[in-house]
Amino acid sequence: MRVVIAEDLALLRDGLTRILDAFGFEVVAAVDNGPSVLPALVTHRPDVAVVDVRLPPTCTDEGLQAAIRARTELPGLPILVLSQHVEQLYARELLSDRAGGVGYLLKDRVSHVAQFVDAVRRVAEGGTVMDPEVVAQLLAGRAEARPLRELTAREREVLGLMAEGRSNAAIAARLFVTEKAVSKHINNIFSKLGMPPSDDDNRRVLAVLAYLHDDPTTSARPARGGGSHPG
């Protein structure tokens, strides 16, 4: 599995390269600035890119913008974005085109090597990976929205795990319940949020995140094809 890394901190860039090499990935390029990201991605067409949000020269959102441009030129290119802090706008922008694998992780997760490698693989395979801290802040920010208040404590717990990109089986294992019980909770969640249930793990995560980011005055409306909520 071929990887392009974009990270300006030399020690972290080298660490990411060593970790991925050790787990059988092939790092075909490792760049340290925003302008180099797009050429590297277009030239190498990797299976997945690991990109820092903030890269020189501006150290604002150079990495994110390069990733978005790359997905325009290479539709569906899997991108795993790394960020120092939870920045909800970046998560929203990254997910906006709803094409291919995407991920948003805090850099602290890199120290949990197995989790980080699993995230890279899941994104490369077309899945969606959201950092639990990002999910927690998104949920907290909308906790008073009327549809969310209608969820039970268990349904909110399931919703959080769904938004992290967990499968029904993974949620069941985490909560020590059956997959049938998880499926029932998910159906209830989508019903209360005005969204049709889906067995597609990637689409349902995007639906949850689209709901969480939507305007409170419109979020309770049922999702329809071609609208802001994927079906």
Salt bridges, closest charged atoms under 4 A:
GLU7 OE1 - LYS107 NZ 3.15
ASP14 OD2 - ARG18 NE 2.74
ASP52 OD2 - LYS107 NZ 2.90
GLU87 OE2 - ARG54 NH2 2.62
ASP97 OD1 - ARG71 NH2 2.93
ASP118 OD2 - ARG122 NH1 3.20
ASP131 OD2 - ARG109 NE 2.76
GLU150 OE2 - ARG146 NH1 2.78
GLU155 OE1 - LYS192 NZ 2.80
GLU157 OE1 - ARG154 NH1 3.06
GLU164 OE1 - ARG166 NE 3.44
ASP200 OD2 - ARG203 NE 3.95
ASP201 OD1 - ARG204 NE 3.07
ASP214 OD2 - HIS229 NE2 2.99
